[in-house]
Amino acid sequence: MAVILLWEVVLLIQVVSLSWEEFKKAFAHVFREVDRFLKGLTEYTISARCPEWCLRIDHDRGWIIFDYMGRKPPENLARPKGPHLFRIEGCPYL
């Protein structure tokens, strides 16, 4: 008789909400690059990817999901342990 063990792995991703101004201060080292991309945004743009960050744009809800993979930590912002994303609200381009 064979015994089969199944392991279910559930990966919970925490979402940290930030206002546009909080994002601007915490991620000043990449903000100019993100801002330049968002200025050229169209209603059909849904994502952007760079080596240090990735954006997912939700036009209907009016927010941006920001995935930061860079080495430099954000300024004055405590990041949770484990996987996390940032939800940026109040972007003037949406």
N, C-alpha and C positions, 0 to 999 in steps of 0.2 A: 504494500500500500504506500503510495506516495503522498507526502504531505506538502501542500502548496501554501506558502505564506505570502500574503499580499500586504504591502505597505502602502498606505495612502498618505501622500505628502501634500499638505495644504500650505501654500505659500501666501501669507497675508501681507499685503503691501499697505503701508500706512500713507495717508495723504495729509500733507501739511498745507494749510491754507495761508496764503500771503496776499496782501494788497499789492497793487502795482508799485507803490512807494516803498514798501518793505522789501519787495523783490529788487528794486533798483539799488537800495543800500546794501543788502546782503550779498548780492551777486554783482557788485560794481566791476569786478574784473572781467566779466563776460557780458555785462549789460549793453555796452555799445554795439557789440556784434548782434545780439538778440534784437535790440531796438531797430537796428538797420534792416534786419530781415523783416520785422513786423511792419515797418513803414511801407514796404512794397507788397503787403498782404492783399490778396483778393478774396472774394467770398468762396472761391473754389480751393483755396489753399487749406490743406488739412494737417500738414506736418512738415517738419524740417529736422535735419540731422547734421550734427557736426561731431568731431571727435570728442569734445568735452560735454556736449549737451544735446538734448533732443526735445522738440516741441510737438505737442499734439494740440491742435486748435479746435475748439468746439464753438462754432459760430452761434448755434442755437442757444446754448447756455451762457455764452459770453465769458468764457474763461479759457485759460491755457493750462495744459498739464506740462510741467517742466521736469525733465529727468536730467539730473546733473551727474556726470560721471568724471568730472575733473578732479585733480589732486588738491587744489587749493580749496580749503573749507570756506563756506559762506561766513561773512562777518556778522558778529553779534546775533547769531541764530543757532539755537540748539537743534541738531539733527537727531531724529530718533534712531535707536539701534535697529538694525535689520533693514530690509528693503523699504524704500520710501520714495514718494514723488511729491512735487510741489504743485498746488493748484493756485494759479495766479488770477486774481479777480481784479477788475477795474482797468483793464488794458484800454488805453484811449483809441486803439486802432480797431477794436471789435465793435 
